[in-house]
Amino acid sequence: MAVLSQSVAKGVRVYEAEVTLPTTGTAVAVEAISIPANCLVLSAGCVVTEACAGSTAHVADLSIGSADIVTAINLQAGSVGDIITEAAVPQGTTAADTIDVVSTVTGTGTAGKVRVFALIVDMDAPRTADEVDRDTLA
């Protein structure tokens, strides 16, 4: 029989931020979300809030430093309200960092906007069951 841990991490949270996308360039990074140290980014994606137009292609990765969480998101094809994501590769952090939108734009386009979201587990300072109020109320 498996033994269950008595500690519970602070929790899983969705972090989000809206960013304005670049209109030209290759590997142009835009900071999106500040994340704490000692966390695990499980997944990430974008919701189009203002469509890009005019460029031939606009593809982006969501990355922490050089580690990609999600790659090759086709932002050019997105309409307002579309949720755009690809298969995620979970990434852990030991220091506070940022999730960046790293865009490659072919041609010159208009500056679209996306709301970047990330599902993050904060692994710092686990709590034990005896720190829960229900245990002191009994």
Backbone bond lengths (Angstrom), bond angles and torsions (degrees), N, CA, C in turn:
res aa  C-N    CA-C-N  psi(-1)  N-CA   C-N-CA  omega(-1)  CA-C   N-CA-C  phi
1 M - - - 1.445 - - 1.525 108.89 -
2 A 1.332 115.98 137.27 1.456 121.39 179.98 1.519 110.60 -76.00
3 V 1.302 116.34 145.23 1.463 121.80 178.15 1.521 108.02 -99.11
4 L 1.327 116.70 127.70 1.452 120.87 179.20 1.513 110.62 -85.51
5 S 1.307 116.79 140.57 1.462 121.81 177.38 1.521 109.87 -69.37
6 Q 1.306 117.27 145.37 1.452 122.12 177.77 1.527 112.50 -91.62
7 S 1.321 117.97 -0.58 1.461 119.67 -179.57 1.522 110.15 -103.53
8 V 1.315 115.03 149.41 1.454 121.54 -179.99 1.525 107.07 -129.29
9 A 1.323 116.37 127.67 1.462 119.20 178.43 1.528 109.61 -66.50
10 K 1.326 116.69 165.68 1.464 120.77 -179.15 1.521 111.99 -53.14
11 G 1.295 117.22 -33.56 1.450 117.79 176.51 1.505 114.39 139.14
12 V 1.296 112.56 172.82 1.451 121.89 177.39 1.520 107.10 -101.73
13 R 1.305 116.18 131.75 1.464 120.66 -179.21 1.517 109.95 -132.52
14 V 1.324 114.50 154.55 1.456 120.68 171.56 1.527 106.87 -100.71
15 Y 1.315 116.24 120.84 1.464 122.69 175.73 1.526 106.05 -101.56
16 E 1.325 117.17 144.96 1.457 119.29 178.66 1.522 111.17 -151.83
17 A 1.327 115.00 156.37 1.458 121.94 177.53 1.524 108.62 -161.48
18 E 1.326 116.45 144.94 1.459 120.42 176.64 1.522 109.17 -92.44
19 V 1.331 116.58 136.79 1.463 121.27 179.07 1.524 110.08 -129.79
20 T 1.326 114.43 150.50 1.459 121.12 173.08 1.518 107.52 -92.89
21 L 1.320 115.92 129.51 1.467 121.43 -176.25 1.524 111.08 -83.18
22 P 1.343 117.08 151.70 1.467 119.86 177.41 1.526 110.86 -70.43
23 T 1.326 116.74 159.10 1.464 121.33 -178.94 1.528 112.53 -98.40
24 T 1.344 117.50 -19.70 1.464 121.61 179.16 1.521 108.92 -148.32
25 G 1.340 115.23 166.34 1.454 119.48 169.49 1.517 114.85 112.43
26 T 1.339 113.60 166.19 1.456 122.69 178.95 1.521 108.64 -117.81
27 A 1.319 116.66 130.76 1.468 123.83 179.53 1.527 112.21 56.61
28 V 1.335 116.56 45.43 1.454 122.24 177.95 1.529 107.86 -86.91
29 A 1.333 116.34 117.78 1.463 121.13 -176.76 1.526 110.76 -96.13
30 V 1.336 114.95 133.53 1.456 122.03 174.87 1.528 106.85 -124.02
31 E 1.349 116.83 123.00 1.464 119.98 179.11 1.518 109.47 -66.12
32 A 1.344 115.59 134.62 1.457 119.62 -178.49 1.517 112.10 -115.87
33 I 1.327 117.95 -58.73 1.460 121.58 -171.68 1.519 109.94 -128.96
34 S 1.319 116.71 129.10 1.468 121.32 172.51 1.523 107.58 -84.63
35 I 1.335 115.95 130.97 1.458 120.24 -178.95 1.521 109.94 -122.55
36 P 1.336 116.94 149.34 1.463 119.83 -177.18 1.527 112.44 -77.28
37 A 1.310 115.57 168.89 1.465 121.02 173.70 1.521 109.43 -69.06
38 N 1.305 115.74 159.78 1.466 123.35 175.07 1.519 112.87 55.33
39 C 1.319 115.27 55.09 1.457 118.95 176.60 1.524 109.58 -133.80
40 L 1.323 114.88 166.26 1.452 122.40 178.52 1.518 107.61 -123.07
41 V 1.326 116.88 119.17 1.457 121.88 177.09 1.526 106.71 -88.81
42 L 1.335 115.97 112.10 1.458 120.78 -175.81 1.519 113.03 -83.38
43 S 1.323 116.65 -38.93 1.453 120.98 -175.89 1.514 109.13 -158.46
44 A 1.325 116.56 162.75 1.456 121.77 178.13 1.521 109.41 -158.15
45 G 1.311 115.39 161.15 1.456 120.77 178.79 1.512 110.09 -171.93
46 C 1.335 115.96 -169.63 1.455 122.20 -177.81 1.521 110.34 -136.31
47 V 1.318 115.08 151.75 1.456 122.79 168.70 1.526 105.69 -120.28
48 V 1.327 117.28 124.84 1.462 121.11 -178.27 1.527 109.10 -73.16
49 T 1.347 116.43 123.15 1.458 120.96 177.67 1.530 111.46 -108.85
50 E 1.330 116.46 -19.33 1.468 122.43 173.18 1.524 106.58 -151.33
51 A 1.314 117.12 117.04 1.466 121.58 -172.92 1.528 111.95 -66.97
52 C 1.344 115.82 145.98 1.468 122.44 172.37 1.528 106.24 -82.98
53 A 1.301 116.74 148.68 1.456 120.27 177.57 1.520 108.90 -148.48
54 G 1.324 115.70 163.80 1.453 120.84 173.24 1.513 115.79 90.38
55 S 1.305 118.69 -35.81 1.470 119.98 -179.73 1.532 109.21 -80.50
56 T 1.321 115.40 161.86 1.464 120.92 177.91 1.517 110.21 -75.41
57 A 1.337 116.77 -38.21 1.464 121.74 179.42 1.516 109.62 -153.53
58 H 1.335 115.63 148.29 1.466 121.19 174.40 1.526 106.13 -142.94
59 V 1.338 115.01 104.54 1.459 122.01 -177.61 1.526 107.40 -118.08
60 A 1.346 116.69 141.86 1.459 119.39 -177.46 1.518 111.70 -138.49
61 D 1.332 114.91 154.96 1.462 123.34 170.66 1.523 107.05 -113.27
62 L 1.331 116.74 151.04 1.456 121.77 170.73 1.515 105.81 -106.99
63 S 1.328 116.87 119.34 1.463 121.38 -169.10 1.520 112.47 -135.51
64 I 1.344 114.92 153.96 1.457 123.35 166.82 1.518 104.34 -113.10
65 G 1.327 116.65 108.58 1.459 119.39 -173.81 1.521 108.90 60.95
66 S 1.335 116.45 -126.28 1.470 119.78 178.97 1.528 112.42 -95.92
67 A 1.335 117.46 3.43 1.472 121.51 -178.78 1.532 110.01 -94.30
68 D 1.313 115.86 115.53 1.466 120.56 -179.67 1.522 111.40 -80.26
69 I 1.329 115.97 133.13 1.455 121.89 172.61 1.528 107.93 -89.63
70 V 1.325 115.49 -47.91 1.463 122.74 179.24 1.524 107.07 -134.68
71 T 1.330 117.35 137.47 1.466 120.49 -178.95 1.529 110.92 -121.63
72 A 1.316 114.27 154.76 1.461 124.35 171.70 1.524 114.35 57.97
73 I 1.332 116.13 48.04 1.461 120.48 173.67 1.530 107.52 -78.82
74 N 1.325 117.30 124.26 1.464 122.20 -178.62 1.523 109.69 -86.70
75 L 1.330 116.41 92.42 1.461 121.11 -177.84 1.520 112.21 -78.01
76 Q 1.327 117.66 -26.06 1.468 121.58 -179.88 1.530 110.78 -62.57
77 A 1.322 117.90 -34.31 1.464 121.90 -176.78 1.528 112.70 -81.93
78 G 1.345 118.29 -7.44 1.456 121.52 -174.92 1.516 113.74 -80.57
79 S 1.322 115.00 139.49 1.464 122.55 172.85 1.526 108.30 -105.61
80 V 1.317 117.20 162.76 1.461 121.31 179.85 1.530 109.58 -55.17
81 G 1.342 114.96 129.10 1.460 121.38 -179.99 1.519 114.56 94.26
82 D 1.332 117.95 -13.35 1.475 120.36 179.19 1.522 110.53 -68.41
83 I 1.334 115.69 137.85 1.462 122.30 172.77 1.522 106.05 -95.87
84 I 1.331 116.33 121.44 1.461 120.27 -175.68 1.519 109.18 -120.78
85 T 1.319 115.83 122.21 1.458 121.06 176.82 1.520 108.88 -155.10
86 E 1.284 115.95 168.78 1.460 124.16 175.68 1.516 107.21 -135.03
87 A 1.313 117.48 178.15 1.465 121.29 177.72 1.522 109.16 -57.27
88 A 1.321 115.76 134.42 1.469 120.66 -175.62 1.521 111.69 -100.07
89 V 1.328 114.97 148.93 1.460 123.12 172.61 1.525 105.99 -112.76
90 P 1.331 118.94 107.46 1.471 120.58 -178.69 1.528 111.67 -56.13
91 Q 1.340 115.37 141.89 1.462 121.55 -179.63 1.524 109.30 -131.26
92 G 1.316 117.01 135.15 1.456 122.55 176.96 1.514 111.20 -100.91
93 T 1.348 115.80 153.94 1.458 120.64 177.27 1.521 109.77 -127.16
94 T 1.314 116.58 149.18 1.460 121.43 173.41 1.524 110.54 -111.97
95 A 1.328 117.02 -16.55 1.462 122.63 178.00 1.524 108.26 -129.80
96 A 1.323 116.23 156.38 1.462 119.96 176.56 1.529 108.99 -58.46
97 D 1.318 116.99 143.68 1.461 121.16 -175.42 1.519 108.78 -154.24
98 T 1.324 116.19 -170.12 1.466 121.06 176.08 1.517 109.83 -131.42
99 I 1.319 114.52 151.18 1.463 120.76 168.85 1.517 105.03 -93.97
100 D 1.331 116.25 126.32 1.456 122.12 -177.46 1.520 110.65 -112.43
101 V 1.344 115.02 147.75 1.458 121.64 169.88 1.524 105.02 -94.14
102 V 1.337 116.83 115.17 1.466 121.31 -178.25 1.530 107.22 -106.71
103 S 1.345 116.16 105.53 1.463 122.50 -171.79 1.509 113.27 -101.16
104 T 1.327 114.51 146.52 1.456 121.93 168.30 1.528 106.25 -125.02
105 V 1.344 115.12 116.30 1.458 121.15 -177.14 1.519 108.81 -111.30
106 T 1.334 116.20 127.02 1.461 121.70 175.72 1.518 107.65 -98.69
107 G 1.324 117.17 121.79 1.456 121.15 -174.06 1.513 109.48 86.26
108 T 1.323 115.65 -164.24 1.461 121.08 178.36 1.517 107.93 -121.12
109 G 1.315 115.12 128.33 1.462 119.36 -177.96 1.504 112.42 -123.02
110 T 1.326 114.49 -172.54 1.453 120.23 174.37 1.518 107.93 -94.79
111 A 1.318 116.00 155.98 1.467 120.75 -177.59 1.523 110.24 -78.99
112 G 1.311 116.34 101.32 1.449 120.80 174.19 1.518 109.97 -81.34
113 K 1.344 115.50 174.75 1.463 120.46 177.72 1.526 108.91 -133.27
114 V 1.331 114.83 146.05 1.464 120.97 175.14 1.521 109.16 -134.83
115 R 1.331 115.16 148.74 1.465 120.46 170.12 1.517 105.60 -95.85
116 V 1.309 116.51 113.74 1.461 122.16 180.00 1.532 107.48 -87.14
117 F 1.322 116.73 134.18 1.462 120.48 176.86 1.521 109.32 -127.42
118 A 1.327 116.10 151.95 1.460 121.37 178.66 1.527 108.80 -145.12
119 L 1.312 116.18 137.57 1.457 123.21 176.09 1.524 106.63 -94.84
120 I 1.354 116.52 115.09 1.462 121.44 -169.64 1.525 110.55 -127.40
121 V 1.339 115.25 134.22 1.459 121.68 175.35 1.523 107.26 -102.85
122 D 1.339 116.12 120.52 1.460 121.70 177.70 1.531 106.94 -85.51
123 M 1.324 117.32 113.12 1.456 121.89 -175.06 1.522 112.92 -96.53
124 D 1.327 117.53 6.21 1.458 121.59 -178.13 1.528 111.35 -82.73
125 A 1.315 117.26 145.26 1.466 124.88 171.98 1.520 114.29 49.26
126 P 1.318 117.33 67.91 1.466 118.20 176.96 1.530 110.69 -63.24
127 R 1.314 115.05 152.00 1.456 121.08 178.17 1.518 108.77 -109.39
128 T 1.293 116.62 147.67 1.460 119.79 175.99 1.518 109.27 -96.99
129 A 1.302 116.82 163.33 1.449 121.99 -175.58 1.524 112.78 -59.44
130 D 1.340 118.74 -28.16 1.463 119.86 -178.29 1.525 112.90 -73.49
131 E 1.334 117.92 -4.57 1.458 120.92 177.71 1.520 112.06 -93.45
132 V 1.300 117.43 4.91 1.453 121.23 -178.21 1.532 109.20 -91.20
133 D 1.328 117.29 139.59 1.461 122.32 -176.19 1.526 113.43 -56.70
134 R 1.337 117.63 -36.82 1.464 118.77 -177.36 1.519 111.95 -60.47
135 D 1.332 117.86 -27.09 1.448 120.82 179.56 1.530 111.52 -73.44
136 T 1.341 117.52 -30.05 1.464 120.10 -179.93 1.518 112.10 -85.32
137 L 1.326 117.17 -17.91 1.452 121.37 -178.40 1.537 112.44 -84.38
138 A 1.303 118.08 -16.20 1.477 121.01 -174.19 1.498 114.55 -69.19
